[in-house]
């Protein structure tokens, strides 16, 4: 599969020029523009290079630690379930956790319930 790095670069320039950064909180799930990445790093999908992500921790007004989500049903210890997101079963991709600029946040989807969020946080701590 060929990756469209040039198309993503044009989109990334627009994101970088964005004047505002949305206000966010931990436990929120957002549509996030991840783009096209190298090798096995998780890409966004479709023309807008987006995928849902869980905000694990706020670092500043401009940066946060997120975990991308997947709807893949492939079971793995590094993919705990978060339940349904926009009507589809979803799992966090712990191995793809990363810091992003909040300019990448597009639209808030929902809050993750506290019990599930704490389970995900424990899984992150256990992997370190």
C-alpha positions as CSV (number, residue, x, y, z in Angstrom):
1,X,0.0,0.0,0.0
2,X,1.4,3.4,-1.0
3,X,1.1,6.2,1.5
4,X,0.2,9.7,0.3
5,X,2.8,11.6,2.2
6,X,2.5,14.6,-0.1
7,X,-1.3,14.9,0.4
8,X,-0.8,14.6,4.1
9,X,1.9,17.3,4.1
10,X,-0.6,19.8,2.5
11,X,-3.2,19.0,5.2
12,X,-0.6,19.2,8.0
13,X,0.4,22.8,6.9
14,X,-3.2,23.8,7.3
15,X,-3.5,22.3,10.7
16,X,-0.3,24.0,11.8
17,X,-1.7,27.4,10.8
18,X,-4.8,26.9,12.8
19,X,-5.1,29.9,15.2
20,X,-7.0,28.2,18.0
21,X,-6.6,25.1,20.0
22,X,-9.8,23.5,21.4
23,X,-10.3,23.2,25.1
24,X,-10.2,19.6,26.3
25,X,-10.3,17.4,29.4
26,X,-8.9,14.0,30.4
27,X,-11.3,11.1,29.7
28,X,-12.7,12.8,26.5
29,X,-12.7,10.9,23.2
30,X,-12.0,13.2,20.2
31,X,-11.7,12.9,16.5
32,X,-8.1,13.6,16.0
33,X,-6.0,14.3,12.8
34,X,-3.2,11.7,13.0
35,X,-2.0,11.9,9.4
36,X,0.1,9.5,7.5
37,X,3.0,8.1,9.5
38,X,6.0,6.0,9.0
39,X,6.0,2.2,9.0
40,X,3.7,0.6,11.6
41,X,2.9,3.9,13.4
42,X,-0.9,4.3,13.5
43,X,-2.3,6.4,10.6
44,X,-5.5,8.4,10.5
45,X,-8.0,7.1,7.9
46,X,-9.9,8.4,4.9
47,X,-9.1,11.7,3.2
48,X,-9.0,13.6,6.4
49,X,-6.4,11.3,8.1
50,X,-8.5,11.1,11.3
51,X,-9.3,8.5,14.0
52,X,-10.8,8.7,17.5
53,X,-8.4,9.1,20.4
54,X,-8.7,9.1,24.2
55,X,-7.2,12.0,26.0
56,X,-5.2,10.3,28.8
57,X,-3.5,13.4,30.3
58,X,-3.4,17.1,29.6
59,X,0.1,18.4,29.6
60,X,-0.6,22.1,28.7
61,X,-3.2,24.2,26.8
62,X,-1.4,23.2,23.6
63,X,-0.4,19.5,24.2
64,X,-1.9,16.4,25.5
65,X,-1.1,12.7,25.8
66,X,-3.6,10.6,23.7
67,X,-4.2,7.0,22.9
68,X,-5.6,6.3,19.4
69,X,-8.6,4.0,19.1
70,X,-9.4,1.2,16.7
71,X,-12.5,-0.7,15.8
72,X,-10.5,-3.8,15.0
73,X,-11.8,-6.9,16.8
74,X,-8.3,-8.5,16.9
75,X,-7.7,-9.3,20.6
76,X,-4.4,-8.3,22.2
77,X,-3.3,-7.3,25.7
78,X,-2.2,-3.9,24.3
79,X,-5.7,-3.2,23.0
80,X,-8.1,-3.0,26.0
81,X,-11.8,-2.3,25.1
82,X,-13.4,1.0,25.9
83,X,-16.9,-0.1,24.9
84,X,-18.9,1.5,22.1
85,X,-17.8,4.8,20.5
86,X,-20.3,6.2,18.0
87,X,-22.0,2.9,17.9
88,X,-19.0,0.7,17.2
89,X,-16.9,-1.4,19.6
90,X,-13.6,0.3,20.2
91,X,-10.3,-0.5,21.7
92,X,-7.3,1.7,22.7
93,X,-4.0,1.1,21.0
94,X,-1.7,1.3,24.0
95,X,1.4,0.8,21.9
96,X,0.5,3.9,19.9
97,X,0.2,6.4,22.8
98,X,1.7,9.8,21.9
99,X,1.9,13.5,22.7
100,X,0.0,15.7,20.2
101,X,-0.6,19.4,19.7
102,X,-4.2,20.2,20.5
103,X,-4.5,21.7,17.0
104,X,-4.9,18.1,15.9
105,X,-8.2,17.8,17.9
106,X,-11.2,18.1,15.5
107,X,-14.4,17.3,17.4
108,X,-15.2,15.9,20.8
109,X,-17.2,12.6,20.6
110,X,-17.9,11.8,24.3
111,X,-16.5,11.3,27.8
112,X,-15.3,7.8,28.7
113,X,-16.9,6.6,31.9
114,X,-14.6,6.8,35.0
115,X,-14.4,3.1,35.7
116,X,-13.2,2.3,32.1
117,X,-10.8,5.3,32.2
118,X,-9.2,4.1,35.4
119,X,-8.8,0.6,33.9
120,X,-7.1,2.1,30.9
121,X,-4.8,4.3,33.1
122,X,-3.9,1.2,35.1
123,X,-3.0,-0.7,31.9
124,X,-0.7,2.2,30.9
125,X,1.0,2.2,34.2
126,X,1.4,-1.6,34.2
127,X,3.1,-1.5,30.8
128,X,5.8,0.9,32.0
